Amino acid sequence: MQVGDIVRVNDKTDWQGLYGIIDRIHEDLAFVFCVNRPGHLHPVSLKDLISEEIKTKNQQYLP
């Protein structure tokens, strides 16, 4: 994972299940920005993040 990736938080806090964007990374800790909680960057272990891929409805899938 890298800065700018869209992720889902999967830790045991009240942020669990929220989607956000990795703002910065320090060692094995990512700081995640979430629009539901804009005043705070949430520190999350990289192992507690699930990378999400966003697809638009106009994207075509090739077999």
C-alpha beads as a LAMMPS data file, in Angstrom:
LAMMPS data file: protein, C-alpha beads

63 atoms
62 bonds

1 atom types
1 bond types

-500.0 500.0 xlo xhi
-500.0 500.0 ylo yhi
-500.0 500.0 zlo zhi

Masses

1 110.0

Atoms # bond

1 1 1 0.000 0.000 0.000
2 1 1 1.075 3.557 -0.601
3 1 1 0.023 7.143 0.033
4 1 1 -3.167 7.957 -1.860
5 1 1 -4.585 4.416 -1.821
6 1 1 -8.241 3.986 -0.920
7 1 1 -8.606 1.567 1.976
8 1 1 -11.147 0.112 4.392
9 1 1 -10.173 0.155 8.061
10 1 1 -10.340 -3.300 9.659
11 1 1 -9.112 -2.657 13.198
12 1 1 -10.919 -3.007 16.513
13 1 1 -11.876 0.662 16.918
14 1 1 -14.903 2.782 16.109
15 1 1 -13.274 3.375 12.695
16 1 1 -13.747 -0.282 11.706
17 1 1 -15.529 -0.558 8.354
18 1 1 -14.927 3.060 7.345
19 1 1 -13.306 3.899 4.023
20 1 1 -10.502 6.387 3.740
21 1 1 -7.386 7.499 1.914
22 1 1 -3.860 6.902 3.168
23 1 1 -2.449 10.366 3.898
24 1 1 1.000 9.247 5.054
25 1 1 2.912 6.158 6.090
26 1 1 5.555 5.807 8.809
27 1 1 7.190 2.376 9.114
28 1 1 4.236 -0.063 9.433
29 1 1 1.694 2.598 10.434
30 1 1 -0.628 4.367 7.985
31 1 1 -2.462 7.591 8.791
32 1 1 -5.900 7.421 7.184
33 1 1 -8.147 10.365 6.277
34 1 1 -11.892 9.661 6.253
35 1 1 -14.577 12.141 5.159
36 1 1 -16.836 10.892 7.975
37 1 1 -14.250 12.202 10.466
38 1 1 -12.450 15.023 8.634
39 1 1 -10.728 16.591 11.649
40 1 1 -8.592 13.584 12.499
41 1 1 -6.079 11.254 10.825
42 1 1 -6.501 7.753 12.213
43 1 1 -3.285 5.760 12.762
44 1 1 -3.761 2.159 11.604
45 1 1 -1.328 -0.724 11.254
46 1 1 -0.873 -1.617 7.590
47 1 1 -1.997 -5.173 8.384
48 1 1 -5.368 -3.785 9.534
49 1 1 -6.151 -2.118 6.202
50 1 1 -7.948 -3.641 3.244
51 1 1 -7.076 -2.125 -0.118
52 1 1 -10.148 -1.163 -2.134
53 1 1 -10.353 -0.732 -5.870
54 1 1 -12.844 1.833 -7.115
55 1 1 -14.392 1.200 -10.512
56 1 1 -16.612 3.596 -12.381
57 1 1 -19.745 2.423 -14.137
58 1 1 -18.138 3.385 -17.487
59 1 1 -15.187 1.013 -17.095
60 1 1 -15.322 -2.015 -19.335
61 1 1 -14.092 -5.375 -18.146
62 1 1 -12.121 -7.463 -20.570
63 1 1 -12.306 -11.272 -20.419

Bonds

1 1 1 2
2 1 2 3
3 1 3 4
4 1 4 5
5 1 5 6
6 1 6 7
7 1 7 8
8 1 8 9
9 1 9 10
10 1 10 11
11 1 11 12
12 1 12 13
13 1 13 14
14 1 14 15
15 1 15 16
16 1 16 17
17 1 17 18
18 1 18 19
19 1 19 20
20 1 20 21
21 1 21 22
22 1 22 23
23 1 23 24
24 1 24 25
25 1 25 26
26 1 26 27
27 1 27 28
28 1 28 29
29 1 29 30
30 1 30 31
31 1 31 32
32 1 32 33
33 1 33 34
34 1 34 35
35 1 35 36
36 1 36 37
37 1 37 38
38 1 38 39
39 1 39 40
40 1 40 41
41 1 41 42
42 1 42 43
43 1 43 44
44 1 44 45
45 1 45 46
46 1 46 47
47 1 47 48
48 1 48 49
49 1 49 50
50 1 50 51
51 1 51 52
52 1 52 53
53 1 53 54
54 1 54 55
55 1 55 56
56 1 56 57
57 1 57 58
58 1 58 59
59 1 59 60
60 1 60 61
61 1 61 62
62 1 62 63
